[in-house]
Amino acid sequence: MSSAVSQRLAGKTILITGASSGIGRSTAFEFARTSPKDLKLVLTARRIDTLKEIAAEIVKEVGEGVKVLPVQLDVSNADEVRSFVGSLPAEFSEIDVLVNNAGLVKGVAQAPNIAEEDVSVMFATNVTGLINVTQAVLPSMLKRNNGEGAGDIINIGSIAGREPYVGGGIYCATKAAVRSFTTSLRKELIAKRIRVIGIDPGQVETEFSVVRFGGDKAKADAVYAGCDPLTPDDIAEAIVFAAGRRENVVIADTLIFPNHQASATILHRKST
Ligand SMILES: NC(=O)c1ccc[n+]([C@@H]2O[C@H](COP(=O)([O-])OP(=O)(O)OC[C@H]3O[C@@H](n4cnc5c(N)ncnc54)[C@H](OP(=O)(O)O)[C@@H]3O)[C@@H](O)[C@H]2O)c1
């Protein structure tokens, strides 16, 4: 007997951006494990070789009931995003669930010393990329259900979008923009059966801090010293939970912390 969630997800096509690592990768596995008999996953990121490995791992674990399509996509490249949806093979072209997860942070510099390149890449990825992917997928969601629309748009924000912190001026601004866009979209789509879902993680240990510090693993590890951060699986479970609710239930806005965290900067660290 499959669970209600598994039944609700059966037959769906899920598109995940930033699926090569961390939360996106875990989300791909969690969807596949939850609905292993009949699911289609479109996994996108820049590292196509990693996506292909993940696709093979998923099929090896859950079997051929889950069809996985790895696609190289840089969400910050508007031309790539524009052509991406139209070039999906027919069986993957009707996206039911879009997980806008791709995102990154660069450095901890403060104004006036923030590198222009870092400002551009964070906005182009976290904000413009998310908006472009959403606009590329939305028309097909709107057409379904005799024009009433159908589908889920799940945007991964951050505690940083609710509470700006020192050294996060640009990253926090990008995540505040995601939060604002998510809320506008939910209001704009009020007459449609499209669910707009925002999920804001607190501290999660992924490649996120390694990317922030340009590959410096020691600096990344120091972020989590004395802490017990969330795992990407913890966030993946929340994403699949939201997508697996009854169609009339919208998990609109979710903030998720590990037990030792109460805000962006209030973290209890055990002395080591
Ligand atoms: N970790 C945390 O503490 C935390 C907290 C709150 C929110 N978040 C958010 O959670 C999301 C996932 O982050 P994570 O923690 O899982 O970090 P991660 O392990 O570094 O994963 C980030 C993913 O985004 C992809 N990505 C980055 N730039 C991209 C681009 N231009 N085009 C396409 N894909 C791109 C990366 O893939 P490629 O490099 O292969 O392109 C990777 O798959 C992000 O939006 C992040 O802001 C993270």
The ligand as an SDF file (V2000), in Angstrom:
LIG
                    3D

 48 52  0  0  0  0  0  0  0  0999 V2000
   23.0170   25.9510    3.2320 N   0  0  0  0  0  0  0  0  0  0  0  0
   22.3630   26.8600    3.9060 C   0  0  0  0  0  0  0  0  0  0  0  0
   22.6830   27.1450    5.0730 O   0  0  0  0  0  0  0  0  0  0  0  0
   21.1780   27.5670    3.2810 C   0  0  0  0  0  0  0  0  0  0  0  0
   20.3480   28.3010    4.1240 C   0  0  0  0  0  0  0  0  0  0  0  0
   19.2640   28.9610    3.5750 C   0  0  0  0  0  0  0  0  0  0  0  0
   19.0110   28.8790    2.2260 C   0  0  0  0  0  0  0  0  0  0  0  0
   19.8520   28.1720    1.4070 N   0  0  0  0  0  0  0  0  0  0  0  0
   19.5540   28.1500   -0.0190 C   0  0  0  0  0  0  0  0  0  0  0  0
   19.3600   26.8160   -0.4320 O   0  0  0  0  0  0  0  0  0  0  0  0
   19.6140   26.7090   -1.8380 C   0  0  0  0  0  0  0  0  0  0  0  0
   20.5200   25.5140   -2.0930 C   0  0  0  0  0  0  0  0  0  0  0  0
   21.7760   25.7480   -1.4820 O   0  0  0  0  0  0  0  0  0  0  0  0
   22.6290   24.5950   -0.7790 P   0  0  0  0  0  0  0  0  0  0  0  0
   22.7690   24.9630    0.6570 O   0  0  0  0  0  0  0  0  0  0  0  0
   22.1050   23.2720   -1.1270 O   0  0  0  0  0  0  0  0  0  0  0  0
   24.0630   24.8760   -1.4420 O   0  0  0  0  0  0  0  0  0  0  0  0
   24.9730   24.0080   -2.4420 P   0  0  0  0  0  0  0  0  0  0  0  0
   25.2680   22.6790   -1.8620 O   0  0  0  0  0  0  0  0  0  0  0  0
   26.1340   24.9260   -2.7610 O   0  0  0  0  0  0  0  0  0  0  0  0
   24.0450   23.8390   -3.7250 O   0  0  0  0  0  0  0  0  0  0  0  0
   23.7550   24.9270   -4.5720 C   0  0  0  0  0  0  0  0  0  0  0  0
   23.2310   24.4010   -5.8880 C   0  0  0  0  0  0  0  0  0  0  0  0
   22.9350   25.5190   -6.7310 O   0  0  0  0  0  0  0  0  0  0  0  0
   23.4970   25.2740   -8.0020 C   0  0  0  0  0  0  0  0  0  0  0  0
   23.8380   26.5210   -8.6890 N   0  0  0  0  0  0  0  0  0  0  0  0
   24.6040   27.5410   -8.2830 C   0  0  0  0  0  0  0  0  0  0  0  0
   24.6850   28.4860   -9.2370 N   0  0  0  0  0  0  0  0  0  0  0  0
   23.9310   28.0250  -10.2800 C   0  0  0  0  0  0  0  0  0  0  0  0
   23.6200   28.5370  -11.5720 C   0  0  0  0  0  0  0  0  0  0  0  0
   24.0990   29.7100  -12.0010 N   0  0  0  0  0  0  0  0  0  0  0  0
   22.8200   27.8070  -12.3750 N   0  0  0  0  0  0  0  0  0  0  0  0
   22.3340   26.6230  -11.9690 C   0  0  0  0  0  0  0  0  0  0  0  0
   22.5880   26.0780  -10.7690 N   0  0  0  0  0  0  0  0  0  0  0  0
   23.3960   26.7880   -9.9410 C   0  0  0  0  0  0  0  0  0  0  0  0
   24.7460   24.4270   -7.7440 C   0  0  0  0  0  0  0  0  0  0  0  0
   25.0300   23.6190   -8.8870 O   0  0  0  0  0  0  0  0  0  0  0  0
   26.2070   23.8600   -9.9450 P   0  0  0  0  0  0  0  0  0  0  0  0
   27.3690   24.4330   -9.1880 O   0  0  0  0  0  0  0  0  0  0  0  0
   26.4570   22.4870  -10.4940 O   0  0  0  0  0  0  0  0  0  0  0  0
   25.6240   24.7840  -10.9510 O   0  0  0  0  0  0  0  0  0  0  0  0
   24.2380   23.5280   -6.6190 C   0  0  0  0  0  0  0  0  0  0  0  0
   23.5870   22.3960   -7.1470 O   0  0  0  0  0  0  0  0  0  0  0  0
   20.2060   28.0560   -2.2630 C   0  0  0  0  0  0  0  0  0  0  0  0
   19.2000   28.8310   -2.8720 O   0  0  0  0  0  0  0  0  0  0  0  0
   20.6310   28.6830   -0.9420 C   0  0  0  0  0  0  0  0  0  0  0  0
   20.6470   30.0810   -0.9970 O   0  0  0  0  0  0  0  0  0  0  0  0
   20.9260   27.5030    1.9080 C   0  0  0  0  0  0  0  0  0  0  0  0
  1  2  1  0
  2  3  2  0
  2  4  1  0
  4  5  1  0
  4 48  2  0
  5  6  2  0
  6  7  1  0
  7  8  2  0
  8  9  1  0
  8 48  1  0
  9 10  1  0
  9 46  1  0
 10 11  1  0
 11 12  1  0
 11 44  1  0
 12 13  1  0
 13 14  1  0
 14 15  2  0
 14 16  1  0
 14 17  1  0
 17 18  1  0
 18 19  2  0
 18 20  1  0
 18 21  1  0
 21 22  1  0
 22 23  1  0
 23 24  1  0
 23 42  1  0
 24 25  1  0
 25 26  1  0
 25 36  1  0
 26 27  1  0
 26 35  1  0
 27 28  2  0
 28 29  1  0
 29 30  1  0
 29 35  2  0
 30 31  1  0
 30 32  2  0
 32 33  1  0
 33 34  2  0
 34 35  1  0
 36 37  1  0
 36 42  1  0
 37 38  1  0
 38 39  2  0
 38 40  1  0
 38 41  1  0
 42 43  1  0
 44 45  1  0
 44 46  1  0
 46 47  1  0
M  CHG  2   8   1  16  -1
M  END
$$$$
